[in-house]
């Protein structure tokens, strides 16, 4: 249970950081890059 909770906290802070960065610069390329990065991170978590 503890590990799952920690993963949730990490994912939550990552999502928060990405959202803040996206708000800072709404460059279309940046948005696409962040989405790609986020998808890569999600697949990494899914593999575990």
PyMOL commands that set and color helices and strands:
alter all, ss='L'
color gray80, all
select helices_A, chain A and resi 2-24+28-47
alter helices_A, ss='H'
color red, helices_A
deselect
rebuild
show_as cartoon
